């Protein structure tokens, strides 16, 4: 969930728990009792949907890599048995196929891996029952074929994870909107009945209702909160100022009508410095001087 939603959920749960802790007061107004039950159900729905949204994975990728690893393991075992079989029967071409190193098989692209696995399967079928003496009976060849078919199918499976994430995100947003509307449009007006009769209960509710806004505002105002800048002004009245959180203010000017101001602040000003530089206009040479 986003930070704003987490803050909202904390506020929802706080209101829900307040109603639970003051069940006797809530029961005084049947309408509020019904609203409190609705709020509890919706908060539970939000928590459930948030868990589902957080655990959505890319199904296609996960299945693909699982099936690929399974197929490679099958290739490794069957290649060893086929190599021993081919060595005994002098099948040179099969020997070359069966001695392909495992690391090279793992580096193959998906298409090349499928091609290699298909050729290996053909050799296993041709060897037939002769492989049983090397620990690969017909049932093992069938398992190999199933692993190969599973990997091919995994490659062709459409990835639904993006659409699932989108749906869960939309549903989660709708649930938050429903709870906000429930509190604003229905619970808040009913709680006004307690303003005079049960002020402590009412004040606690109102405090819980503003928790979200305060939390978000605090993060915005007290996050990085730094800004840097320079300001220059001229004799025509222009000026500029900016803050960098250092709490210093500096102003300078000169006798030629040009001034510059740079200001910065963090909420507590510790220094204030002003400097003025004046330079008299140059005295023209005396025309009568010799």
FILUMMI-766767 format. One record per atom (N, C-alpha, C): x, y, z negated. Coordinates in steps of 0.2 Angstrom, whole numbers, plus 5000, padded with zeros to 4 digits. Atoms other than C-alpha are relative to their C-alpha. Layout:
BEGIN
XYZ
...
//
This chain:
BEGIN
500449945000
500050005000
500450065000
499649945000
500550185002
500050034993
499949975007
501050294987
499350034998
500749965002
499350394988
499549944998
500450065002
498450224988
500149974993
499850025007
499450164973
499750044995
500249965005
499050314964
499250004999
500850015001
497150304968
499849944997
500250065003
497150124963
500150004992
499950005007
497850164946
499550044997
500549965002
496550294944
499349965000
500650045000
495150174949
500049954994
500050055005
495750044937
500050034993
500049975006
495950174923
499250024998
500849995001
494050224925
499749944998
500350065001
493550044926
500249974993
499850025007
494550004910
499650044995
500349955005
493750154901
499349984999
500750025001
492050094905
499949934996
500050075003
492449914899
500150014992
499949995007
493149984883
499450044996
500649965003
491550094880
499449975003
500650034997
490249964885
499450024997
500649985003
489050024872
499850065002
500249934997
489050204878
499849995007
500250014993
488950144896
499349975000
500650045000
487450034892
499450054998
500649955001
486450194886
499750025006
500349974994
486250244904
500049945005
500050054995
485750094915
500350015007
499749984993
486250184931
500750004999
499250005001
488050204924
500249934999
499850075001
488050024919
500149965007
500050034994
487649964936
500650035005
499449974996
488950084944
500649984997
499450035003
490250024932
500149935003
499950074997
489949844938
500250005007
499850004993
490049894956
500750035001
499349975000
491649994953
500549944999
499550065002
492449834945
500049955006
500050054994
491949724960
500450035005
499649974995
492649854972
500750004999
499350005002
494249874963
500349935001
499850074999
494449684963
500149985007
499950014992
494149684982
500650035002
499449964998
495549814984
500649964998
499450035002
496749714974
500149945004
500050064996
496349554984
500350025007
499949984993
496449645001
500850025000
499349985000
498149724996
500549945000
499650065000
498849554992
500149975007
500050034994
498349485008
500350045005
499749964995
498949635018
500850004999
499350005002
500649625009
500349945002
499750064999
500849445013
499949985007
500050024993
500449445032
500750005003
499450014997
501849375041
499949995008
500050014993
502349355059
499949935002
500150075000
501549185062
500449975006
499750034994
502249155080
500849994998
499350005002
504049195074
500249944995
499950055005
503949085059
499949935002
500150064997
503248935068
500549985005
499550014995
504448955082
500649974997
499350025002
506048945072
499949944996
500150065004
505348805061
500049945005
500050064995
504948695076
500750005004
499350004996
506648745085
500549964995
499650045005
507548685069
499949935000
500250075000
506548525069
500349975006
499850034994
506948495087
500849995001
499250015000
508848525085
500249954996
499850065004
508948405071
499849935003
500250064996
508048275082
500549995005
499550014995
509248305096
500749984997
499450025002
510748285085
500049934998
500150075002
510148115078
500049965006
500150054994
509648045095
500650015004
499450004996
511148105104
500649964997
499550045003
512248015092
499949935002
500250074999
511347855094
500149985008
500050014993
511247875113
500750005002
499350004998
513147915114
500349934999
499750075002
513547745105
499749955005
500450054995
512247655117
500450015007
499749984993
513047745133
500749975000
499350025001
514847705127
500049935001
500050075000
514447525125
499849975007
500250034994
513547505142
500450045006
499649964994
514747625152
499650055004
500549954997
513447755156
500450075000
499649945001
514647905160
499650065000
500449945000
513348025164
499650014993
500350005007
512347985148
500550024995
499549985005
513948005138
500150075000
499949924999
514248185145
499450044997
500649975003
512448225140
500050004992
500050025007
512548145123
500550034995
499549975004
514148225117
500050075000
500149935000
513548405119
500050024992
499949985007
514148485102
499450034997
500649975003
512848535090
500050085000
500049935000
513448715089
499850035006
500249974993
513248735108
499249995001
500750015000
511448665106
499650064997
500349945004
511048795093
500150065003
499949934996
511748935104
499650005006
500350004994
510648885118
499350055000
500649974999
509248995124
499449965000
500650055001
507448925121
499949965007
500150044994
507248885140
500549955001
499550044999
508948805141
500049944995
500050055005
508648705125
499449955002
500650054997
506948635132
500349965005
499750044994
507848585148
500549944997
499550055003
509248495138
499649954996
500450055003
507948415127
499649955004
500450044996
506948355141
500449955004
499550054997
508448275150
500249944995
499850045006
508948195133
499449954999
500650045001
507148125131
499949955006
500050054994
507248045149
500549954999
499550065001
508847955144
499849964995
500250045006
508047895128
499549955003
500550044997
506547825138
500349945004
499650054995
507747745151
500349944996
499650045004
508747665137
499549944997
500550055002
507147585130
500149974993
500050035006
507147455117
500849994998
499350015002
509047445118
500350054995
499849955006
509147595106
499849984993
500250035007
508347495092
500649984996
499450035004
510047415088
500450064998
499649945002
510747595086
499550054995
500449975004
509347645074
499550055003
500549964997
508147725086
499549965004
500550044997
506647625089
499550045004
500449964996
505247675100
499650054996
500349965004
504347755086
500450074999
499549945000
505847875084
500050045006
500149974994
505747915102
499450045001
500649975000
503947965100
500050064996
499949955005
504348075085
500450065004
499649954996
505648165096
499650035005
500449974995
504448195110
499550054996
500549965004
503148265097
500450064998
499649945002
504548385091
500150055006
499949964994
504948445108
499350035003
500749974998
503048465112
499850064996
500249955005
502848565096
500450065001
499649944999
504248685100
499750035007
500349974994
503548715118
499350034999
500649975001
501848745111
500150064996
499949945004
502548865098
500250065004
499849954995
503348965112
499450045003
500649984997
501648985120
499550034996
500649975005
500649035105
500050075000
500049935000
500049205105
500150034993
499949975007
500549315090
499450044998
500649975003
499049365080
500250054994
499849975006
500049445066
499850085000
500149934999
499849625073
499350024999
500749995001
498049615074
499749994993
500250025007
497849535057
500250064996
499849945005
498849675049
499650065001
500449944999
497849805058
499349994997
500750025003
496149725052
500150014993
499950005008
496849715034
500150074998
499949935001
497449895035
499350045000
500649974999
495749955041
499549994994
500450025006
494849855028
500250034994
499749975006
495949915014
499850085000
500249935000
495650095019
499250014999
500749995001
493750075020
499849994993
500150015007
493750005002
500250064996
499849945003
494750154996
499450055001
500549954999
493450265004
499449994997
500750025003
491950174997
500150024992
500049995007
492650184979
500050084999
500049925001
493050374981
499350035000
500649974999
491350404987
499549984994
500450035006
490550294973
500150054994
499949955006
491450404960
499850075001
500249934999
491150574968
499350015000
500749994998
489450554974
499549974994
500550045005
488650434960
500250014993
499850015007
489750414945
500150074997
499949945003
490250594942
499450044998
500649975002
488450664942
499749974993
500350045005
487950524930
500450024993
499549985006
489450564918
499850064997
500249935003
488750744916
499549994994
500550015006
487450664904
500349994994
499650025006
488850624892
500450074998
499649945001
489550804892
499950024993
500249975007
488650854876
499949944995
500150055005
488150694868
500649964998
499450045002
489850604869
500650035004
499549964997
491150734873
500749965001
499350045000
492650614869
500049965006
500050054994
492050484882
500050045006
500049964993
491650624895
500750035001
499349974999
493350704892
500549955003
499650054998
494250544894
499949985007
500250024993
493350504910
500350065005
499849954996
493750674917
500850005001
499350014999
495550654913
500349955004
499850054996
495650494921
499950015008
500249984993
494850564937
500550045003
499549954997
496250694939
500749975000
499450035000
497650574937
500349995006
499850014993
497850534955
500350075003
499849934997
497950724960
500650024997
499549975003
499150764947
500749965002
499450044998
500350614951
500250025007
499849984993
500350664970
500350075000
499749945000
500650844966
500750014996
499450015003
502050804954
500649985004
499550034995
502950704967
500250055005
499949954995
502750844980
500450064997
499749945003
503350984968
500749984997
499450025004
504750884959
500449955004
499650054996
505450774973
500750035001
499449974998
506950844982
500050084998
500149935001
506251024981
500550055001
499449964999
507851104987
499950035007
500049974994
507951235001
500650055000
499449955000
509451335007
499950055006
500149964995
509451485017
500450074999
499649945000
510251655021
499550065002
500449954998
509451825023
500450065002
499649934998
510051985032
499550055002
500549954999
509152145033
500450065003
499749944997
509552315042
499750064997
500349935002
509152495039
499350015002
500649994998
507552475047
499449974996
500550035005
506752385032
499949935001
500150074999
506952205038
500449974994
499750045005
507452075024
499849935001
500150075000
507551895021
500249974994
499850035006
507651785006
499849925000
500250075001
507651595002
500349974994
499850035006
507951474988
500449945001
499750065000
509151334985
500049974993
500050035006
508751294967
500650014995
499549995005
510251374959
499950064995
500249955004
509351514951
500450075000
499649944999
510451654958
499750055005
500349954995
509951814966
500650055001
499449964999
511251924975
499750055006
500249954996
510952084984
500650055002
499449954998
512252194994
499850055005
500149954995
512252345004
500650045001
499449954999
513452475011
499750075003
500249934999
513452655015
499850015007
500249994994
513052635033
499349985002
500750014999
511252595031
499849925002
500150074999
511452405033
500049964994
500050035006
510952295019
499849925001
500250075000
510752105016
499849974994
500350035007
509852005003
500049925001
500150075000
510051824999
499849984993
500350015006
508951754985
499949925000
500250075001
508751584978
499849994993
500350015007
507851514963
499749934999
500350065002
507351354954
499550004995
500549995005
506051424942
500350034994
499749965006
507351484929
500650035002
499549964998
508451624934
500550014995
499449995005
510151624925
500450065002
499549954998
511151754935
499650055004
500249954995
510751914944
500650055001
499449964998
512152004953
499850055006
500149954995
512052164963
500750035001
499449974999
513552234972
499950055006
500149954995
513652394982
500750025003
499349984997
515052444994
499850065004
500249944996
515052625000
500750025003
499449984996
516252695013
499850075003
500249934997
516252885017
500150005007
499949994992
516052935035
500750035001
499349974999
517852975042
500050075001
499949934999
518353155041
500350025006
499749984993
518653225058
500650044999
499449975001
520353295061
499950085001
500049935000
520553485058
500250035007
499849984994
520553565075
500550065000
499549945000
521553715069
500749984997
499450025003
522853605061
500650005006
499550004995
524553615070
500549954998
//
